[in-house]
Amino acid sequence: MNANPTFAIYTLGCKLNYSESSAIGQRLEAQGFSKVNFKEKADVYIINTCSVTNEADKECRMVVRNALNFSPEAFIAVIGCYAQLKPEEIAKIEGVDVVLGASEKFNIGNYLPQTSRNIFGTGSKGALKNKFTEIHSCEIEQPLEFHASYSSGDRTRSFLKVQDGCDYSCSYCTIPLARGASRSNTIENVLKDVYQIADKGVKEIVLTGVNLGDFGSRGPTGNYSKSALGGLGHKENFYDLVRALENVTIPVRFRISSIEPNLLTDDIIKFIATSEKFVPHFHIPLQSGSNTILKAMRRRYLRELYVERVTLIKSLMPHCCIGADVITGFPGETEELFLETYNFLNELDVSYLHAFTYSERSNTLAAESRDIIPVDVRKKRTRMLRILSEKKLRQFYINNLGQEKIVLFEGHINDGWQYGHTDNYVRVRIPSNEILKNSIYTVRLNSINEEGTVDGEIINSIHASETYNFQLSTLN
């Protein structure tokens, strides 16, 4: 039996949440807690929430119920975006002991029961339930600090948070209300995190943030930061960060999680096209292929700019993978405007789509609209885009067949197969072999299999001491 108090974390939502859950877990372990699987009996359960869709809210309620089924007397803490936006709503969920908003989630150790904070110094076993649910939140307008975090536990890949918050005011989005203003880590601190992650044996680092391309607009304490790369008075920016990471002297590759088209500059694209560290893969949110809807969404670009970005990427990196986010059923999206989006995406050289069904969010401008699209129509449009995404992804895979690509294999085996991703994000499988775990190999892509991934053939391994040269595989 574990002598220390135990905790488990369940994470909903984006990769940013996963990196923060990892950081919170590391802090608790440093305080003497022991981490267990969420389905095991624990003294403390932490639920890190998302609130992008109504489904995320409902899932939070379900996870609370599941935790109490595993351990009825456990202490339940709910943190994250949903906790910041609707703390009173969460407080009404039976069994929740504490709700922590954006400013307090990283201080969760201060809110756990006294017996837990003292590592059960009284000899008692089991977390103490609060008589009433406590809420510790803040006004989101208050300056928030940047809390560095990265995911751990998977030696193959780590999600490194370098930016948080957002200064944009898209008419459908509650993220600025949940996470506050845009702020970033410093390049110096990011580099320290990168070396720490690499020391754990991680081969790929994914840069994450709420609005990643806005890196450097404000520093960790909300102040503007200056970059040594740009000289006196120059604010750090994402291009500076990319150039700094290119110079790290460790065998790790970098992937950009998502970046707004208006912040993905020509300089960034051209730099990555010749990079030896950054892989040829962009995820660029679109949201709609109709300028009418983009304006209603209060996005900061029109579809013409999106085309320019995709065209430049493909001209420099023909086999680059490009993903796009799209929202269906936004208020005012007539059938004609949806087809405008569908046809736009059908003709656009993107590799896959993440299609989301619009859902009304409180305290957003879009929720006040009367041009509501029926939910069944929204879902039908989402299904259409997901089918289109499957076709596009298959064609992208076909375009890569016969080529030799660099593949980072994952640590787990599934039904006798070892899986990994090429630098340009083709999912590959090879008959399982323990040697492949967390290793990088050159693989020839032979054929698309019955599950929709690609069967590959090992050509040779790439040793950890070698410098990766991703652009060579991109230009094959």
DRENTI-216602 format. One record per residue (C-alpha): residue in three letters; x, y, z. Coordinates in Angstrom, 1 decimal. Layout:
residues N
(pt "ala"; (X; Y; Z))
...
end
This chain:
residues 476
(pt "met"; (0.0; 0.0; 0.0))
(pt "asn"; (1.2; 3.5; -0.9))
(pt "ala"; (2.2; 5.3; 2.3))
(pt "asn"; (1.8; 8.7; 0.7))
(pt "pro"; (-1.5; 10.3; -0.2))
(pt "thr"; (-2.5; 9.5; -3.8))
(pt "phe"; (-3.8; 11.7; -6.6))
(pt "ala"; (-5.1; 11.2; -10.1))
(pt "ile"; (-5.7; 13.7; -12.9))
(pt "tyr"; (-8.2; 13.6; -15.7))
(pt "thr"; (-7.6; 16.0; -18.5))
(pt "leu"; (-10.2; 17.3; -21.0))
(pt "gly"; (-9.6; 19.4; -24.1))
(pt "cys"; (-6.5; 20.7; -25.8))
(pt "lys"; (-2.8; 19.7; -25.6))
(pt "leu"; (-2.2; 22.9; -23.6))
(pt "asn"; (-4.3; 21.3; -20.8))
(pt "tyr"; (-2.3; 18.1; -21.0))
(pt "ser"; (1.0; 20.1; -20.5))
(pt "glu"; (-0.5; 21.9; -17.5))
(pt "ser"; (-1.8; 18.7; -16.0))
(pt "ser"; (1.7; 17.3; -16.2))
(pt "ala"; (3.2; 20.4; -14.5))
(pt "ile"; (0.6; 20.3; -11.7))
(pt "gly"; (1.2; 16.6; -11.2))
(pt "gln"; (5.0; 17.2; -10.9))
(pt "arg"; (4.4; 19.8; -8.3))
(pt "leu"; (2.2; 17.5; -6.2))
(pt "glu"; (4.8; 14.7; -6.5))
(pt "ala"; (7.4; 17.1; -5.2))
(pt "gln"; (5.1; 17.8; -2.2))
(pt "gly"; (5.0; 14.0; -1.4))
(pt "phe"; (2.0; 12.8; -3.3))
(pt "ser"; (2.0; 9.7; -5.4))
(pt "lys"; (0.3; 9.6; -8.7))
(pt "val"; (-2.1; 6.8; -9.7))
(pt "asn"; (-4.2; 6.0; -12.7))
(pt "phe"; (-7.5; 7.8; -12.7))
(pt "lys"; (-9.5; 4.5; -12.6))
(pt "glu"; (-7.7; 3.5; -9.4))
(pt "lys"; (-8.7; 4.4; -5.9))
(pt "ala"; (-7.2; 7.8; -5.0))
(pt "asp"; (-7.3; 10.3; -2.2))
(pt "val"; (-7.5; 13.3; -4.5))
(pt "tyr"; (-9.0; 13.5; -8.0))
(pt "ile"; (-8.2; 16.5; -10.1))
(pt "ile"; (-10.3; 17.2; -13.2))
(pt "asn"; (-8.7; 19.7; -15.6))
(pt "thr"; (-11.5; 21.0; -17.7))
(pt "cys"; (-12.2; 22.5; -21.2))
(pt "ser"; (-15.1; 24.6; -22.1))
(pt "val"; (-14.9; 25.0; -25.9))
(pt "thr"; (-18.1; 23.0; -26.4))
(pt "asn"; (-21.2; 22.1; -24.3))
(pt "glu"; (-20.1; 18.4; -24.6))
(pt "ala"; (-16.9; 19.3; -22.6))
(pt "asp"; (-19.1; 20.7; -19.8))
(pt "lys"; (-21.2; 17.5; -19.7))
(pt "glu"; (-18.1; 15.4; -19.8))
(pt "cys"; (-16.8; 17.1; -16.7))
(pt "arg"; (-19.9; 16.1; -14.8))
(pt "met"; (-19.5; 12.5; -15.9))
(pt "val"; (-15.9; 12.4; -14.8))
(pt "val"; (-16.8; 13.7; -11.4))
(pt "arg"; (-19.4; 10.9; -11.0))
(pt "asn"; (-16.8; 8.3; -12.2))
(pt "ala"; (-14.2; 9.5; -9.7))
(pt "leu"; (-16.7; 9.2; -6.8))
(pt "asn"; (-17.6; 5.7; -8.0))
(pt "phe"; (-13.9; 4.8; -7.8))
(pt "ser"; (-13.5; 6.4; -4.3))
(pt "pro"; (-16.6; 7.8; -2.7))
(pt "glu"; (-14.7; 9.7; 0.0))
(pt "ala"; (-12.1; 11.2; -2.3))
(pt "phe"; (-11.4; 14.9; -2.4))
(pt "ile"; (-12.5; 16.3; -5.8))
(pt "ala"; (-10.9; 19.4; -7.3))
(pt "val"; (-12.0; 20.9; -10.6))
(pt "ile"; (-9.7; 23.3; -12.4))
(pt "gly"; (-9.3; 24.7; -15.9))
(pt "cys"; (-11.3; 26.8; -18.4))
(pt "tyr"; (-14.8; 25.5; -17.3))
(pt "ala"; (-13.8; 26.2; -13.7))
(pt "gln"; (-12.9; 29.8; -14.5))
(pt "leu"; (-16.0; 30.5; -16.7))
(pt "lys"; (-18.7; 28.8; -14.6))
(pt "pro"; (-17.4; 28.1; -11.0))
(pt "glu"; (-20.9; 28.4; -9.4))
(pt "glu"; (-22.2; 25.8; -11.9))
(pt "ile"; (-19.5; 23.4; -11.0))
(pt "ala"; (-20.0; 24.0; -7.3))
(pt "lys"; (-23.5; 22.6; -7.7))
(pt "ile"; (-22.1; 19.2; -8.9))
(pt "glu"; (-22.5; 16.8; -6.0))
(pt "gly"; (-19.1; 15.7; -4.5))
(pt "val"; (-17.0; 18.6; -5.8))
(pt "asp"; (-14.9; 20.0; -2.9))
(pt "val"; (-13.0; 22.9; -4.6))
(pt "val"; (-13.1; 24.9; -7.8))
(pt "leu"; (-10.0; 26.7; -8.9))
(pt "gly"; (-9.9; 29.3; -11.6))
(pt "ala"; (-7.1; 30.5; -13.9))
(pt "ser"; (-5.0; 32.2; -11.2))
(pt "glu"; (-5.1; 29.4; -8.6))
(pt "lys"; (-4.9; 26.0; -10.5))
(pt "phe"; (-1.1; 25.9; -10.2))
(pt "asn"; (-1.5; 26.5; -6.4))
(pt "ile"; (-3.7; 23.5; -5.9))
(pt "gly"; (-1.6; 22.1; -3.2))
(pt "asn"; (-2.6; 25.0; -1.0))
(pt "tyr"; (-6.3; 23.9; -1.2))
(pt "leu"; (-6.0; 20.2; -0.5))
(pt "pro"; (-7.1; 18.9; 2.9))
(pt "gln"; (-4.8; 19.6; 5.8))
(pt "thr"; (-4.0; 15.9; 6.2))
(pt "ser"; (-2.9; 15.8; 2.6))
(pt "arg"; (-0.7; 18.9; 2.9))
(pt "asn"; (1.0; 17.3; 5.9))
(pt "ile"; (1.4; 14.0; 4.0))
(pt "phe"; (-1.0; 12.4; 6.4))
(pt "gly"; (1.2; 13.3; 9.4))
(pt "thr"; (-1.7; 12.5; 11.8))
(pt "gly"; (-1.8; 8.9; 10.5))
(pt "ser"; (-5.2; 9.2; 9.0))
(pt "lys"; (-5.9; 7.7; 5.6))
(pt "gly"; (-8.2; 9.3; 3.0))
(pt "ala"; (-8.7; 12.9; 1.9))
(pt "leu"; (-11.2; 15.0; 3.9))
(pt "lys"; (-14.3; 16.2; 2.1))
(pt "asn"; (-15.2; 19.9; 2.4))
(pt "lys"; (-18.6; 20.6; 4.0))
(pt "phe"; (-19.3; 23.1; 1.4))
(pt "thr"; (-17.7; 23.5; -2.1))
(pt "glu"; (-15.0; 26.2; -2.1))
(pt "ile"; (-14.5; 28.5; -5.1))
(pt "his"; (-11.2; 30.3; -5.6))
(pt "ser"; (-11.2; 32.3; -8.8))
(pt "cys"; (-10.3; 35.7; -10.0))
(pt "glu"; (-11.5; 38.4; -12.4))
(pt "ile"; (-10.0; 37.4; -15.7))
(pt "glu"; (-9.1; 41.1; -16.3))
(pt "gln"; (-6.5; 40.8; -13.6))
(pt "pro"; (-2.9; 40.3; -14.9))
(pt "leu"; (-2.1; 36.6; -14.9))
(pt "glu"; (1.4; 35.2; -14.7))
(pt "phe"; (2.7; 32.7; -17.2))
(pt "his"; (3.2; 29.2; -15.7))
(pt "ala"; (5.7; 27.1; -17.7))
(pt "ser"; (4.6; 23.5; -18.2))
(pt "tyr"; (5.2; 20.5; -20.4))
(pt "ser"; (3.8; 17.0; -20.6))
(pt "ser"; (5.9; 14.1; -19.3))
(pt "gly"; (5.5; 10.4; -19.0))
(pt "asp"; (5.7; 9.7; -22.8))
(pt "arg"; (9.4; 9.5; -23.8))
(pt "thr"; (8.5; 9.9; -27.5))
(pt "arg"; (6.8; 13.3; -27.5))
(pt "ser"; (6.3; 16.2; -25.2))
(pt "phe"; (3.9; 19.1; -25.4))
(pt "leu"; (5.7; 22.3; -24.4))
(pt "lys"; (3.6; 25.3; -23.4))
(pt "val"; (5.3; 28.5; -24.5))
(pt "gln"; (2.3; 30.9; -24.7))
(pt "asp"; (-1.0; 31.3; -22.9))
(pt "gly"; (-4.1; 33.5; -23.1))
(pt "cys"; (-5.4; 35.5; -26.1))
(pt "asp"; (-6.0; 39.1; -27.0))
(pt "tyr"; (-8.4; 38.3; -29.8))
(pt "ser"; (-12.2; 38.7; -29.6))
(pt "cys"; (-13.6; 36.1; -32.0))
(pt "ser"; (-17.4; 36.3; -31.6))
(pt "tyr"; (-17.9; 32.6; -30.7))
(pt "cys"; (-14.9; 32.1; -28.4))
(pt "thr"; (-14.7; 32.1; -24.5))
(pt "ile"; (-11.0; 31.3; -24.3))
(pt "pro"; (-10.0; 35.0; -23.5))
(pt "leu"; (-12.5; 34.9; -20.7))
(pt "ala"; (-11.1; 31.6; -19.4))
(pt "arg"; (-7.4; 32.2; -19.8))
(pt "gly"; (-7.0; 35.9; -19.9))
(pt "ala"; (-4.7; 38.1; -21.9))
(pt "ser"; (-1.9; 36.8; -24.1))
(pt "arg"; (1.4; 36.2; -22.4))
(pt "ser"; (4.5; 34.1; -23.0))
(pt "asn"; (7.5; 32.5; -21.5))
(pt "thr"; (10.9; 34.0; -22.4))
(pt "ile"; (13.1; 32.4; -25.1))
(pt "glu"; (15.8; 31.9; -22.5))
(pt "asn"; (13.3; 29.9; -20.3))
(pt "val"; (11.9; 28.0; -23.2))
(pt "leu"; (15.4; 26.8; -24.1))
(pt "lys"; (16.0; 25.6; -20.5))
(pt "asp"; (12.7; 23.6; -20.7))
(pt "val"; (13.8; 22.1; -24.1))
(pt "tyr"; (17.0; 20.8; -22.6))
(pt "gln"; (15.2; 19.4; -19.6))
(pt "ile"; (12.7; 17.6; -21.8))
(pt "ala"; (15.5; 16.2; -24.0))
(pt "asp"; (17.3; 14.9; -20.9))
(pt "lys"; (14.3; 12.6; -20.4))
(pt "gly"; (14.9; 11.0; -23.7))
(pt "val"; (12.1; 12.8; -25.6))
(pt "lys"; (12.7; 12.9; -29.4))
(pt "glu"; (9.9; 15.3; -30.4))
(pt "ile"; (8.7; 18.5; -28.8))
(pt "val"; (5.4; 20.1; -29.8))
(pt "leu"; (5.1; 23.8; -29.2))
(pt "thr"; (1.7; 24.7; -27.8))
(pt "gly"; (-0.2; 27.8; -26.8))
(pt "val"; (-3.6; 29.4; -27.0))
(pt "asn"; (-2.5; 31.8; -29.7))
(pt "leu"; (1.0; 30.5; -30.4))
(pt "gly"; (1.9; 33.0; -33.1))
(pt "asp"; (1.4; 35.8; -30.6))
(pt "phe"; (4.4; 34.6; -28.6))
(pt "gly"; (6.3; 37.5; -27.1))
(pt "ser"; (3.5; 40.1; -27.1))
(pt "arg"; (3.8; 40.1; -23.3))
(pt "gly"; (6.3; 38.3; -21.0))
(pt "pro"; (5.7; 35.9; -18.1))
(pt "thr"; (4.5; 38.7; -15.7))
(pt "gly"; (2.5; 40.6; -18.3))
(pt "asn"; (5.3; 42.9; -19.3))
(pt "tyr"; (6.8; 43.3; -22.7))
(pt "ser"; (10.0; 41.2; -23.2))
(pt "lys"; (13.1; 42.1; -25.2))
(pt "ser"; (15.0; 39.7; -27.4))
(pt "ala"; (18.8; 39.5; -27.5))
(pt "leu"; (18.3; 38.2; -31.1))
(pt "gly"; (16.7; 41.4; -32.2))
(pt "gly"; (18.8; 43.9; -30.3))
(pt "leu"; (17.9; 46.6; -27.8))
(pt "gly"; (14.3; 47.4; -27.7))
(pt "his"; (13.2; 44.5; -29.9))
(pt "lys"; (10.3; 42.5; -28.5))
(pt "glu"; (10.6; 38.7; -28.7))
(pt "asn"; (8.3; 37.1; -31.2))
(pt "phe"; (7.6; 33.6; -32.6))
(pt "tyr"; (10.0; 34.0; -35.4))
(pt "asp"; (12.8; 34.7; -32.8))
(pt "leu"; (11.7; 31.6; -30.9))
(pt "val"; (11.9; 29.4; -34.0))
(pt "arg"; (15.4; 30.7; -34.9))
(pt "ala"; (16.6; 30.1; -31.4))
(pt "leu"; (15.3; 26.5; -31.3))
(pt "glu"; (16.9; 25.8; -34.6))
(pt "asn"; (20.3; 26.3; -32.8))
(pt "val"; (19.8; 23.8; -30.0))
(pt "thr"; (22.6; 21.2; -29.9))
(pt "ile"; (20.4; 18.2; -29.1))
(pt "pro"; (18.8; 15.5; -31.3))
(pt "val"; (15.2; 16.6; -31.0))
(pt "arg"; (12.7; 17.7; -33.6))
(pt "phe"; (10.1; 20.4; -33.2))
(pt "arg"; (6.5; 20.5; -34.3))
(pt "ile"; (4.2; 23.6; -34.3))
(pt "ser"; (0.8; 22.6; -32.8))
(pt "ser"; (-1.4; 25.4; -34.3))
(pt "ile"; (-0.8; 28.9; -35.6))
(pt "glu"; (-3.2; 31.6; -36.8))
(pt "pro"; (-2.9; 32.3; -40.6))
(pt "asn"; (-2.4; 36.1; -39.9))
(pt "leu"; (0.5; 35.3; -37.6))
(pt "leu"; (2.1; 32.7; -39.8))
(pt "thr"; (4.5; 35.0; -41.6))
(pt "asp"; (6.4; 34.4; -44.9))
(pt "asp"; (9.6; 34.6; -42.9))
(pt "ile"; (8.5; 31.7; -40.6))
(pt "ile"; (7.4; 29.6; -43.5))
(pt "lys"; (10.6; 30.2; -45.5))
(pt "phe"; (12.7; 29.4; -42.4))
(pt "ile"; (11.0; 26.1; -41.6))
(pt "ala"; (11.3; 25.1; -45.3))
(pt "thr"; (15.1; 24.9; -44.8))
(pt "ser"; (15.1; 23.9; -41.1))
(pt "glu"; (17.0; 20.9; -39.8))
(pt "lys"; (14.9; 20.9; -36.6))
(pt "phe"; (11.3; 21.8; -37.5))
(pt "val"; (9.2; 19.2; -39.3))
(pt "pro"; (7.1; 20.1; -42.4))
(pt "his"; (3.7; 20.2; -40.7))
(pt "phe"; (1.4; 23.1; -40.1))
(pt "his"; (-2.0; 23.2; -38.4))
(pt "ile"; (-3.6; 26.5; -39.5))
(pt "pro"; (-7.1; 27.3; -38.1))
(pt "leu"; (-9.5; 28.4; -40.9))
(pt "gln"; (-13.0; 28.2; -39.2))
(pt "ser"; (-14.8; 29.1; -42.4))
(pt "gly"; (-14.2; 29.3; -46.1))
(pt "ser"; (-16.7; 32.1; -46.5))
(pt "asn"; (-15.6; 35.7; -46.0))
(pt "thr"; (-19.1; 36.6; -44.9))
(pt "ile"; (-18.9; 34.1; -42.0))
(pt "leu"; (-15.2; 35.0; -41.2))
(pt "lys"; (-16.3; 38.6; -40.8))
(pt "ala"; (-19.2; 37.6; -38.5))
(pt "met"; (-16.8; 35.5; -36.5))
(pt "arg"; (-14.5; 38.5; -36.2))
(pt "arg"; (-11.5; 36.6; -37.5))
(pt "arg"; (-8.5; 38.6; -38.4))
(pt "tyr"; (-8.1; 37.5; -42.0))
(pt "leu"; (-10.1; 36.6; -45.1))
(pt "arg"; (-9.9; 33.4; -47.1))
(pt "glu"; (-7.6; 35.0; -49.7))
(pt "leu"; (-4.8; 35.2; -47.0))
(pt "tyr"; (-5.3; 31.6; -46.1))
(pt "val"; (-4.8; 30.6; -49.8))
(pt "glu"; (-1.6; 32.7; -49.9))
(pt "arg"; (-0.3; 30.8; -46.9))
(pt "val"; (-1.1; 27.4; -48.2))
(pt "thr"; (0.3; 28.2; -51.7))
(pt "leu"; (3.6; 29.5; -50.3))
(pt "ile"; (4.0; 26.4; -48.0))
(pt "lys"; (3.3; 24.0; -50.8))
(pt "ser"; (5.6; 25.8; -53.2))
(pt "leu"; (8.5; 25.5; -50.8))
(pt "met"; (7.6; 22.1; -49.2))
(pt "pro"; (5.5; 20.1; -51.6))
(pt "his"; (5.0; 17.2; -49.2))
(pt "cys"; (4.2; 19.4; -46.2))
(pt "cys"; (1.2; 18.3; -44.2))
(pt "ile"; (-1.4; 21.1; -43.6))
(pt "gly"; (-4.3; 20.7; -41.2))
(pt "ala"; (-7.2; 23.1; -40.8))
(pt "asp"; (-9.9; 23.7; -38.1))
(pt "val"; (-13.4; 24.4; -39.4))
(pt "ile"; (-16.7; 25.3; -37.6))
(pt "thr"; (-20.0; 24.3; -39.1))
(pt "gly"; (-23.4; 25.8; -38.3))
(pt "phe"; (-22.2; 29.2; -37.2))
(pt "pro"; (-25.2; 31.7; -36.9))
(pt "gly"; (-26.1; 33.0; -40.4))
(pt "glu"; (-24.3; 30.1; -42.2))
(pt "thr"; (-26.9; 29.5; -45.0))
(pt "glu"; (-26.7; 26.4; -47.1))
(pt "glu"; (-25.1; 28.5; -49.8))
(pt "leu"; (-22.4; 29.8; -47.4))
(pt "phe"; (-21.7; 26.3; -46.1))
(pt "leu"; (-21.3; 25.1; -49.7))
(pt "glu"; (-18.9; 28.0; -50.3))
(pt "thr"; (-16.8; 26.6; -47.4))
(pt "tyr"; (-17.1; 23.0; -48.6))
(pt "asn"; (-16.1; 23.9; -52.2))
(pt "phe"; (-13.2; 26.1; -50.9))
(pt "leu"; (-11.8; 23.3; -48.8))
(pt "asn"; (-12.4; 20.7; -51.6))
(pt "glu"; (-10.1; 22.7; -53.9))
(pt "leu"; (-7.6; 23.7; -51.3))
(pt "asp"; (-4.4; 21.7; -50.9))
(pt "val"; (-4.8; 20.9; -47.3))
(pt "ser"; (-4.2; 17.4; -45.9))
(pt "tyr"; (-6.9; 17.0; -43.2))
(pt "leu"; (-9.6; 18.8; -41.4))
(pt "his"; (-10.7; 19.1; -37.8))
(pt "ala"; (-14.4; 19.8; -38.1))
(pt "phe"; (-16.3; 21.2; -35.1))
(pt "thr"; (-20.1; 21.7; -34.7))
(pt "tyr"; (-20.9; 25.2; -33.5))
(pt "ser"; (-22.3; 25.4; -30.0))
(pt "glu"; (-23.6; 28.5; -28.2))
(pt "arg"; (-21.3; 29.8; -25.5))
(pt "ser"; (-22.5; 32.2; -22.8))
(pt "asn"; (-21.0; 35.7; -22.9))
(pt "thr"; (-20.2; 35.6; -26.5))
(pt "leu"; (-21.4; 37.9; -29.3))
(pt "ala"; (-22.4; 35.0; -31.5))
(pt "ala"; (-24.8; 33.6; -28.9))
(pt "glu"; (-26.9; 36.7; -29.2))
(pt "ser"; (-27.6; 36.1; -32.9))
(pt "arg"; (-31.1; 35.2; -34.0))
(pt "asp"; (-29.9; 33.5; -37.2))
(pt "ile"; (-29.7; 30.2; -35.5))
(pt "ile"; (-28.9; 27.0; -37.5))
(pt "pro"; (-30.8; 23.9; -36.4))
(pt "val"; (-28.6; 21.5; -34.5))
(pt "asp"; (-29.3; 18.6; -36.9))
(pt "val"; (-28.2; 20.7; -39.9))
(pt "arg"; (-25.0; 21.7; -38.1))
(pt "lys"; (-24.2; 18.1; -37.4))
(pt "lys"; (-25.0; 17.0; -41.0))
(pt "arg"; (-22.5; 19.7; -42.2))
(pt "thr"; (-19.9; 18.4; -39.8))
(pt "arg"; (-20.3; 14.9; -41.1))
(pt "met"; (-19.8; 16.1; -44.6))
(pt "leu"; (-16.6; 17.9; -43.7))
(pt "arg"; (-15.3; 14.9; -41.9))
(pt "ile"; (-15.9; 12.7; -44.9))
(pt "leu"; (-14.1; 15.2; -47.0))
(pt "ser"; (-11.2; 15.2; -44.5))
(pt "glu"; (-11.0; 11.4; -44.8))
(pt "lys"; (-10.7; 11.7; -48.6))
(pt "lys"; (-8.1; 14.4; -48.3))
(pt "leu"; (-6.0; 12.5; -45.8))
(pt "arg"; (-6.1; 9.4; -47.9))
(pt "gln"; (-5.0; 11.3; -51.0))
(pt "phe"; (-2.2; 12.9; -49.0))
(pt "tyr"; (-1.0; 9.5; -47.9))
(pt "ile"; (-1.2; 8.2; -51.5))
(pt "asn"; (1.0; 11.2; -52.6))
(pt "asn"; (3.7; 10.0; -50.1))
(pt "leu"; (3.8; 6.3; -51.2))
(pt "gly"; (7.1; 5.1; -52.5))
(pt "gln"; (9.0; 7.8; -50.7))
(pt "glu"; (11.5; 7.4; -47.9))
(pt "lys"; (10.6; 9.3; -44.8))
(pt "ile"; (11.9; 9.8; -41.3))
(pt "val"; (9.6; 8.1; -38.7))
(pt "leu"; (9.6; 8.5; -34.9))
(pt "phe"; (8.1; 5.3; -33.5))
(pt "glu"; (5.9; 5.5; -30.4))
(pt "gly"; (6.5; 3.6; -27.2))
(pt "his"; (3.5; 1.3; -27.2))
(pt "ile"; (2.5; -1.7; -29.3))
(pt "asn"; (-1.1; -2.3; -30.5))
(pt "asp"; (-2.3; -5.7; -31.9))
(pt "gly"; (1.2; -6.6; -33.0))
(pt "trp"; (2.0; -3.4; -34.7))
(pt "gln"; (4.3; -0.5; -33.9))
(pt "tyr"; (3.1; 2.9; -34.9))
(pt "gly"; (4.8; 6.2; -35.6))
(pt "his"; (4.6; 9.4; -37.5))
(pt "thr"; (6.8; 10.7; -40.4))
(pt "asp"; (8.2; 14.2; -40.1))
(pt "asn"; (5.3; 15.3; -42.3))
(pt "tyr"; (2.7; 13.5; -40.1))
(pt "val"; (1.9; 10.4; -42.1))
(pt "arg"; (0.9; 7.6; -39.6))
(pt "val"; (3.0; 4.5; -40.3))
(pt "arg"; (2.9; 1.0; -38.9))
(pt "ile"; (5.5; -1.7; -38.9))
(pt "pro"; (5.3; -5.2; -37.4))
(pt "ser"; (6.1; -4.8; -33.7))
(pt "asn"; (9.7; -4.8; -32.6))
(pt "glu"; (11.0; -3.7; -29.2))
(pt "ile"; (14.0; -2.0; -30.8))
(pt "leu"; (11.6; 0.5; -32.5))
(pt "lys"; (10.3; 2.0; -29.3))
(pt "asn"; (11.1; 5.7; -29.1))
(pt "ser"; (13.5; 5.4; -32.0))
(pt "ile"; (13.8; 7.2; -35.3))
(pt "tyr"; (14.2; 5.3; -38.6))
(pt "thr"; (14.2; 6.0; -42.3))
(pt "val"; (11.1; 4.1; -43.6))
(pt "arg"; (9.9; 3.5; -47.2))
(pt "leu"; (6.1; 4.1; -47.4))
(pt "asn"; (4.7; 1.1; -49.3))
(pt "ser"; (0.9; 1.0; -49.2))
(pt "ile"; (-2.2; 2.1; -47.4))
(pt "asn"; (-3.6; -0.7; -45.2))
(pt "glu"; (-7.2; -1.6; -44.2))
(pt "glu"; (-7.2; 0.7; -41.2))
(pt "gly"; (-6.2; 3.7; -43.2))
(pt "thr"; (-2.6; 4.1; -42.0))
(pt "val"; (0.5; 3.3; -44.1))
(pt "asp"; (2.5; 0.1; -44.1))
(pt "gly"; (6.2; 0.9; -44.1))
(pt "glu"; (9.6; -0.9; -44.6))
(pt "ile"; (12.6; 0.0; -42.4))
(pt "ile"; (15.5; 1.3; -44.5))
(pt "asn"; (18.0; 2.3; -41.7))
(pt "ser"; (18.1; 3.8; -38.2))
(pt "ile"; (19.0; 7.4; -37.3))
(pt "his"; (21.2; 7.5; -34.3))
(pt "ala"; (20.6; 9.9; -31.5))
(pt "ser"; (24.0; 11.5; -32.1))
(pt "glu"; (23.2; 12.4; -35.7))
(pt "thr"; (21.7; 15.8; -36.7))
(pt "tyr"; (18.3; 15.5; -38.3))
(pt "asn"; (17.9; 16.9; -41.8))
(pt "phe"; (14.2; 17.0; -42.3))
(pt "gln"; (14.2; 19.1; -45.4))
(pt "leu"; (15.8; 16.3; -47.4))
(pt "ser"; (12.9; 14.0; -46.8))
(pt "thr"; (10.5; 16.8; -47.6))
(pt "leu"; (12.0; 17.5; -51.0))
(pt "asn"; (12.2; 13.8; -52.1))
end
